[in-house]
Amino acid sequence: MRPSLDAPSARAVSIGSAEMSASGVLSVRPLGFPWQARDPFLMCAYHHDRYPAGNADLGPDAPLGGRQLGHDFDGQNGWRMYHGQAVPGFPVHPHVGFETVTIVIRGRVDHADSMGAAGRFGDGDVQWMTAGRGVQHSEMFPLLDQTRENELMLLQIWLNLPRASKQVDPCYSMIWHDEVAEYTTTDELGREAQVRVIAGEFNTARVTKIPPDSWAADPDNEVAIWLLQLQPGASLTLPATRREINRDLYFYQGGEVYIDDQCIRSGHAIALQSDQQCTVRNGDTESQLVLMQGRPINEPVVFHGPFVVNDENELPAVFDSYQRTQFGGWPWGRTDPTHGSGHRRFARYANGNEEQRD
C-alpha cells in the first residue's frame, strides 16, 4: 500500500523546547506524508476517503474523467482511486522483509494474495501480514453501499522484521473487531478515555494474536500499538516503560490535547520520553491518537519501494527471486479482485481454514 495524501494539515504547536524536556515530550513534528516512524516501525499510511455511492461493479457511481487513473492521489472531491482503475485501492503488488498491520476504522477492504488467501475486513478489524521472504497481495476498497456515501478510514503500519526473520514464510492473520482488547476509564464527570490494544498491553487489556515471527511476538521488545479515543475533557495516563523503548503518539483527529499541561494541536506526531509517565488530557473535541512503541531493532534499513533489506547488496537476490517466482505467482483472474456485493466479513487462509464474521 502506498502512503496517503490525506494526513491532517500541520498547525502551530504551543510548546517550547525547554518545556518539552521538562515534561517528557521530546519533540513534536507535523505528521507529513506518510507518517514518519522510529525503529522498530518504518512508517504509517493514513487513508481517509469519502467515496460516493457505489455502482454495480463496486466502484464509485461518479464520473472518473479528469483523474489520473492508475495513480490517483490528488483527493479530487474528497476521494482517491489510488492505483485502482474501476475499484479504488491497490491492485497486486509485492512486499519483502517487513510486516503490515492494517487497521480499518471505517469501511471495507478486500484482500487477496499469492498464497491463495483472501478476505474482507473492516469497521474495526485488523489484518496482520508478515511478508517475510516475499508475498504479493492486493488491497481493494469495495464501495458496497449503492444508496449513500461510502466512507473509508484506515491506518497501515509498517513494522520492520529483524535480519533473522526477513526470510521467514509469509503469512497473514486477522484480529477481528470483537477480538481486539479494550480498556475504558471514566472520570467522575462521566468522560471516557478508551484504549484499543492492537499490540502489547494496557492495564488489563492484552493482545493474544501476534504472528510468531513478528518483532512484537517477544514481550521483551515491548511493541505496542494502541488506538486512543478521548471524549471532550477526558484524560488518560500512559505508564512509564524502559528508557530504551521508542514511544510516539500520532494525533490525527481532534482539536487539541494537553500533555503534562502543554497544548498540542492535531496533525502532529509527539515523541515521548518512554521511562516517564505522562498524562494526555483532551480539549473540547473528541480526539483520536495512535501510540506506537517498541524496542528498536538497531539494524541498517534499506528501502527499495516495498522491499526492505539490511544491505543494498541484498537487493539483487530479492529482485531475482521476484522475477523468477513472483513470490508464488498470482492465482486470481484479475489484478484487483473483489469478493462480491455482500457485507459479510471473512478470512480464507492458504491452508484452507476459513473464519466468518457478520
Secondary structure, DSSP 8 states (H G I E B T S, - for coil): ----S--------B--HHHHHHHTEEEEEE-TTTEE--TTEEEEEEEEEEE--B-TTSSBSS--TTS-TTSB-S-GGG---BT-SSSSEEEEEEEBSEEEEEEEEESEEEEEETTS-EEEEESS-EEEEE-TT-EEEEEE-----SSS-EEEEEEEEEEE--GGGTTS--EEEEE-GGGSEEEEEE-TT--EEEEEEEESEETTEE-----TTSGGGSGGG--EEEEEEE-TT-EEEE----TTSEEEEEEEESSEEEETTEEEESSEEEEE-TTS-EEEEE-SS-EEEEEEEE-------EEETTEEESSGGGHHHHHHHHHHHGGG---SSSSS----S---EEEE-TTS-EEEE-
